[in-house]
Amino acid sequence: MLRKIDVIKHGEKVLQGNEACAEAAIHAGCRFFAGYPITPSTEIIEYLSEALLLQEEGSFLQAEDEISAMCAVIGARWGGKKSMTATSGPGFTLKQEALGYAVETETPVVVVNVQRGGPATGQPTFSSQQDIYQAKYGSHGDYEMICLAPASVQEMYDFTIKAFNLAEQYRTPVILLADEIVGHMREKIQIPKQIEVEDRTTVKHCDKPFGRNEKNIPYAVNFFEGHNVLVEGQLHDEKGRRIGHIPDQSGVFVENLIDKIRKNQVELVDIDHEFLEDAEIAVIAYGTVARSAKRAVKIAREKGIKAGLIKINIVWPFPEEELKALAGHIKTILVPEMNMGKYCLEIERCLKQSTVISVPQLGGIIHQPTELLDIIVTETARNRTLPAGTKERDHSLICAEREMMSEKGSKQ
């Protein structure tokens, strides 16, 4: 149940994105943090080390490595403390085994990934969106993940609180998939007088700690409360007993992990959109790239082009039905990403009636609004000269335009 709590230090502040994330974690009730310093997420660790140890009577652990940090927050949450860890790139990779353990044990923790360019050490100080698939598929086995993608410092604050609430509501780890740009930019944000925080009231006695309610979500229990709770990595029944050797029961357990997200997916949809009613072309974006997309769409509208915008805030689970309802009528969809077009494949699968165009960007550089505007203008002009119902595109023209824009960007 969500309850309102007062925020003492509210009002306008100028914060870095990573600082806003750390501040929000404190307000959401986080009292344990474990992490390993890694660019570009280190400010979160620095901020929380002081806040938890000196101001909030919490606990802070600088772990010896990333998997230790992930394991520590899992243990702390079962000990009764809301917990978070933060990392980037290679560290997110190292956390995956323990992240899968958190999924299987249905442990509500928050994992922040401030993305940088990869693979390997990659680009420690440059931005990317290359971890979009890893956030969903990084650990082995079948499961569903909840993942939020902030585009501003205000959203770093708001989405961190939302991540904690969703973790508690669905008893699952939740990922805040930020990037270097939003992590390091400074903006004015508004910290409200009150926020809503999930009040995870634990049951007094429960002999089936993994029993499920009407939404297929387990009960809220902690250690040290008189329950006989067995928490381990093998598939288990409602009492926590191993069932990995029993195929049918094991299958039901994995289905439950998936169904508690999929069957409640309508509650998880978080999409912002503009100018879709009459749109002939639309841009679908997430994270900081959505800022460039929004600017490009507004300029296009000023030029008389019927362009629209869809900004996806919760990227996983994928909002398939909602996108069909919002954009099923639109001829052309652009999907700019700071990767090679990963999320675009999901959108292309979903919007089969539209021409979906990937607009990738590598090297740590965000798309400029003028680059996206050029593609909007070109595609709109082309669509208006094609016979009705024609979907084929002149790929050589589009490739030439992208090459031209790339050369223009490098000269700038």
N, C-alpha and C positions, 0 to 999 in steps of 0.2 A: 504494500500500500504506500502510495506517495504521500509524504507529509511535508508541510512548509516549514522551513527553518529560516531564522533571521541571519543575515550576513552583516557582521559588525563593520567591516571595512568595505562598504559599498560605495557606489558613485563612479564617476569617470576616472579612468586611469590610462596612462600610456604604458603599454606592456609589450614585450617581445612575445611572439607566439608561444615559445617554450615556457616562458614565465607564466603566461595566462593558463596554460595547461596545468602547471604545477599548482597555481593558485586555486584553480577549479577543483583539482583533486582534494585539496585540503577542505574546501567548502563542501564537497560531496561526502566527506567523512573518511577519506583515506588516512589511515594511521600507521601504515607500514609500507615502506618502499625499499626495494632491492634493485640494484642496477650495476652496470659496469660502464665506465665513461667511454663514450664513443661519439665522434662528430657525425651529424650535427644535432644530436639530442642532449649533449652534456649539460646544457643550462637547466634542464629539468632536474637532473641529479643534484646539481649544485644548489638550486633553489630549495628542493625538498630536504636536503641534508641539514640545512639551517632551520627550515620551518618545522620539521618534525622533531628534531632534537632539542631545539631551544625554545620553541613557541607552543607547540601543540601536544607535548608529552607523547609523542609517537616514537616509532622505531625506524632507523635507517640502517641499511646494510650496503656497503660497497663490496660486492661479491668478487670472488677470484676469477669468475668467468660468467658468461651469459647464461649458460644452462643452470648454474648454481643460483643466479638471481631469479630465474623463472621458477625453479623449484622452491626457493625461499618464499616467494609470494603465494604460492599454492599452500604451503604449510601454514603461513600466517593467516590466510583466509579461513582455513579449517580451525585455526585457533581463535577465530572470532573477530579478526581485524580486517577491515576493508583494505585491499592491497593493490599496488600497481608497480609495474616495471616499465622502463623506457629504453629504447635502443635505436639502432639504424642498421641498414644494409647487412653487413656480415654478421652482426650481432643478432639480427632477426632470424637469420639462417640457423645460428647456433641454438636459438631458443626453441626450435620447432619440435624436437622430441618431447620436451617438457610441456610445450603448448598442447600437443596431442594428449598428454597425460591429464592436463587440466580439462580438456574436452571430455575425456572418458570418465573422469571422476566428477564431472559436472561442477567444477569449482569456479565461482564468480570472481574473476580478477580482470583487471584492465591492462592491456599491453599496448604501449605507444611505440609506433615505428615512424620516426622522422626520416623519410626516405632520402637516399643519395644515389648517385649513379653507380652502376655495377657493370659486370660481375666482379667478384673478388674484392680487393680493396677499392677498385674503381675510382670514383671521384668523391673523396671525403667531404669536400666543401661545396659541391654542386648538387642541384636538385634533380629529382626524377620521379616518375610514377611507375618504375619498373617492378615494384613488388606487389602489384595489384593481384596477380595470380597466386603469388606465394601466400598472401593473406588468406586466401580461400583454400588453397590446395597444398600448403607447405608441409603439413605433417601427413604421415601415412594413414591409411584407413579411410572409411566413409564417415562423414560428419558434415554439419553445416556451421558456418561461421557468421557472426554479426560483425560488420566492419563499417566504420564511419570515416568520411573523407572531408575534413574541414578546408575552407578556402580563405579564411580570414582569421585574424587574431581573436575577434569576437567569437567566431565559431570554434576556435581552439578551446576557449573557455566553455561555451555552451555545450559543445559535443563531448567534452571530457566528463561533464556532469551527466550527460545523457548516457555515455558509455558505462559509467558506474551503475546507473539505474537499470539499464538493460541487462547488465551482467547479473544483478541481483534478481531481476524479474524472471529471467530465463535460466538462471543457474548455469552459466556458461562463461567462458572467457570472451571478452569483447576487445576488438582491435580498433585503435584510433590510428588511421593510416594518413598521417600528415606528410609533409615534404619539407625540404630544407628552406624553401622560400617562405612558407607560412611559419615555419619554426623560428626563423631568424628575423623576420620583418617586425617592425614596431608600428602599432596603430593605437588610436584611441578606442577604448572599449567601455562599455557600460556594465558594471557589476551591480546586479539588482539588490534591492533591500531584502528580498526573500527569494529563495530557490526551492524547488521541489526535489526532495531526496527520497529514494526508495527506503522505506522502513522495513527492513528484513526481520520481521518478528519470528523468532525460532519457536518450534513446537516444544512443549515441556517434556514430553516423553514420546519416543518414536522407536518402535522395534523394526520398522522398515524405512530406514533413512533414505532409500532410493525409490520409495513408493511415489506414485505420480498423482497429481490432481487432475481436474477436468481438462486442463490445457496441456496435459502430458509433461508437466514440469515437476521435478522432485520437490519434496518438502525442504524447508530451511532448517538445517541442523548444524551444530558446531561440535567440536571436541569439548571435553570437560563439562558436559551438561547432563551426564548420566545416561547417555545413549550407548548402545553397543554398536559403534560405527567402525566398520572395516573399510578403509580407503586404500585401494591398490590399483595397479594398472591393467589387470586382466578383466575381461568382460565379466559382469556380475549380475546377480539378481537384486530384488528389492531390499534384501538384507545385507547386500555387499558380498555375498558368497560367490566364489568363482564358478562361472558357467562356460568358460572358454572351451571346454571339452564337450559341450552339449550344443550341437549345431542349431537346432530350432530356437532354443532360448537365447543363444548368442545373436542370432539374426534379429529376433524381436528387440533385443537391447539396442542394437545399432539403429534399427528403424526408429526407436524411441528418441535417440539422439538427434536424428534428422527431423522427425515429425514435430518435435517441440518448437522447431524454428519454422519449418515449411507450413505447418497447419495454422500457425499464428502470424504468417507473413504479412497479412493485410495490416496488422498493427505495427509492423516494422517499416512500412513504406515511408520514405522521407524524400520528397522531390519538390524543388522549386521550379516554376516555369513562368514564361512571359511570352505574349504575342503568338500564341499557338492557334487561336481560333481561325485565322485566315492565312496561316503560314504556308508558303510554298516550299520553303527550305528552313531547316532548323539545325541548330548546333546542340549536341549532347555532350556535356563535359562534367568533370568532377574535380575536386581539389582546386588548387590555385589556377589551373588552366581555365576554369569556369569564369574567372575574373576577366581574362582576355576575351573569352567567348561572349560574355555579357556586353562588353564595350563594343565589340565588332557588330553584334546584332543591333545595338542601339543606333550606331552610325548607319547601318544598312537601312533601318527603318526611316531614318532622316532622309535617306536618298530615295525613298519610295519603294524599297525592296521589301517584300513580305517575308521577313525572316523571323524566326522564333528561337527561344532558348529553353533547354531543359537542363537543370543542374541537379545531379543525383547526389544526395547527402549520405544516404546509407547505400553503399555500393554492393555489399553482400548482406543478406541474400539479394539476388538480382531481381529488380522489380518488373518482371516480364509483362504481366497483365496490365499494369499501370502504364507502361510505355506503349503498349499496343493501343490502349484507350486514348492516350495523349497525342501520339504521333503516327498512328496508323494511316492517317489520311495525307501525310506530308510526302511530297515527291522525293525530296533529297535530304539526306541526313549527313551532317559532317560530325566526325568524332575526333577532336584533337586530344592527343595524349603525349606526355613526356615519356614515351616508350615506343615500341615498334607496332603498336596498334592492338594491344591485348584485349582491352575491354570492348573494343570495336567489334570483335568477333562475336561477343555475346549479343550486342545490339543488332548486328547483321542477321544473326540467327532468329532474333525476335521480330524484327521489322522486315519481313520478307517482301512486302509489297513496295518498299521504298528502295531507292538507290542509296546505299550506305557507303560513305567515303571515309576512309581512315586518313587522318592528318598527323602522322608521327613526328616527333621531335626528340632528337638525342643530343648528347653533349652537355647536358645540364642547363640548357637555355629554354626558357618558357616561350610559347608562341606569342608573337606580337599581335595586337588587335588588327593592325593593318594587313598582316599576312592572312589572317582568317577572313578579313573583309574582301580581299582580292579573290579568294576562292568562292565566297558567297556571291560576289558580283558575277564572276565567270560562269558559275554553275546556273545561276538564275537566268542569265542571258541565253545560255545553251538550252535550258529547259523550255524557254519560250519560243525557240526556233525549231524545236523538234515536233513531229506530229504527236497528237494526243495519244497517250498510252505507251509511247516509246521510252524504253529504259536504257538503251545502249548508250555508252559514253565514249567519247574520243579520249582514250587513255593517254595517247601521245601528247595531246594538248595539255591535259592536267599535269602530266609529268614535266612537261616543259615549263609550265607556270611555277610548279614547285621548285624546280631547279633555279629558275630566275629569282624566286623569292629567297632561296637559300644563298645565292650569290649576293643579293642585296643585303641580307642580314650580315654576311661575313664582312662586307665592305663597311657596314656601320660599326 
